[in-house]
């Protein structure tokens, strides 16, 4: 019984870690996208 419980706990924490990782990646892409779009916007204005 205990082993099953620990396996379940570990699985949940691993899934949570994966979610955190995905969230961080999405945030980075968001920053990148914002940076690039503002860059293109300003270069468009300068032309």
Backbone as a ProteinNet text record, in pm:
[ID]
protein_1_A
[PRIMARY]
XXXXXXXXXXXXXXXXXXXXXXXXXXXXXXXXXXXXXXXXXXXXXXX
[TERTIARY]
84.2	0	87.7	183	271.8	350.3	400.9	478.5	394.8	272.4	182.1	163.9	144.1	123.4	243.6	363.5	484.3	503.6	471.8	482.1	388.9	268.9	171.4	221.1	273.3	326.1	439.2	528.2	641.5	592.2	496.8	442.8	380.9	306.8	243.9	348.8	452.6	555.8	630.5	651.5	716.9	630.3	502.4	410.9	410.6	417.3	418.6	546.9	659.3	786.1	777.8	718.3	704.2	618.5	510.4	422.8	499	577.3	657.7	753.8	816.3	911.6	842.3	726.2	649.8	609.7	568.8	530.5	646.8	764	883.3	914.9	906.6	932.9	834.6	708	606.1	632.4	674	702.6	818.4	920.5	1035.3	993.8	911.2	864.9	782.1	708	626.2	714.9	820	914.5	977.9	1021	1086.4	993.1	870.8	773.3	747.4	732.8	709.7	827.8	948	1068.8	1077	1055.4	1064.1	957.2	836.8	729.7	755.9	804.8	835.5	953	1049.4	1165	1119.6	1034.1	984.9	898.6	823.5	739.2	824.9	930.1	1016.8	1095.2	1141.3	1214.8	1120.7	995.5	896	873.4	870.3	852.1	970.7	1088.9	1209.8	1226	1162	1180	1118.7
-121.7	0	126.7	128.8	245.2	267.1	159.9	172.6	235.2	188.4	244.6	394.1	429.2	569.6	654.6	604.4	679.6	689.6	580.8	584.2	690.6	695.1	793.6	935.1	955.7	1086.8	1129.6	1037	1068.3	1102.5	1027.1	1052.4	1192.8	1226.6	1359.6	1470.4	1453.5	1557.9	1569.1	1456.8	1461.3	1535.3	1508.6	1578.7	1727.9	1761.5	1902.4	1969.1	1898.5	1952.8	1978.8	1884.9	1900.4	2022.5	2038.8	2155.1	2284.6	2287.5	2407.2	2437.3	2331.6	2347.6	2406.3	2352.3	2400.9	2546.6	2579.4	2718.2	2813.8	2774.3	2858.7	2877.2	2767.4	2776.7	2870.4	2857.5	2942.5	3089.2	3112.8	3249.7	3306.2	3223.8	3269.3	3300.6	3214.1	3239.1	3366.8	3390	3510.3	3635.2	3631.5	3743.8	3764.2	3653.6	3659.4	3719.3	3672.5	3721.8	3870.9	3912.3	4054.2	4137.7	4089.1	4160.2	4172.7	4060.9	4062.1	4150.5	4141.9	4223	4372.3	4408.7	4550.8	4594.3	4504.2	4534.3	4561.3	4472.5	4491.4	4617	4641.9	4761.2	4887.4	4894.3	5012.5	5024.7	4913.3	4920.4	4964.8	4923.2	4966.6	5118.2	5168	5312.2	5391.3	5336.5	5407.3	5411.9	5320	5315.1	5433
0	0	0	89.5	98	-30.2	-88.1	-211.5	-322.6	-333.2	-435.3	-412.5	-287.3	-252.8	-292.8	-262.6	-296.8	-447.6	-518	-664.5	-720.7	-669.2	-714.6	-686	-564.8	-527.2	-621.5	-648.8	-735.1	-875	-923.1	-1056.3	-1062	-960.3	-956.1	-954.9	-875.3	-867.8	-1000.3	-1067.5	-1198.8	-1299.5	-1296.7	-1387.3	-1356.9	-1230.5	-1191.8	-1241.6	-1229.1	-1278.6	-1428.3	-1498.8	-1643.1	-1675.1	-1602.3	-1622.3	-1598.2	-1491.6	-1460.8	-1574.6	-1623.8	-1734.3	-1856.4	-1888.5	-2003.9	-1982.7	-1861.8	-1832.5	-1852.3	-1805	-1820.4	-1968.4	-2044.4	-2188.1	-2255.9	-2221.2	-2281.3	-2247.5	-2125.5	-2084.4	-2165.2	-2186.3	-2265.1	-2407.8	-2464.6	-2601.1	-2605.5	-2501.6	-2493.6	-2493.4	-2411	-2408.2	-2544.7	-2603.2	-2733.2	-2837.3	-2836.5	-2932.6	-2913.9	-2790.2	-2760.9	-2807.8	-2778.2	-2818.7	-2970.8	-3039	-3185.2	-3248.2	-3198.7	-3257.9	-3236.5	-3118.1	-3095.4	-3182.2	-3198.9	-3284.2	-3428.4	-3480.3	-3616.6	-3628.1	-3525.3	-3525.4	-3534.4	-3452.7	-3454	-3583.7	-3636.1	-3762.8	-3876	-3864.7	-3963.6	-3953.7	-3831.4	-3811.3	-3865.9	-3850.3	-3893.5	-4045.7	-4112.5	-4258.4	-4331.5
[MASK]
+++++++++++++++++++++++++++++++++++++++++++++++

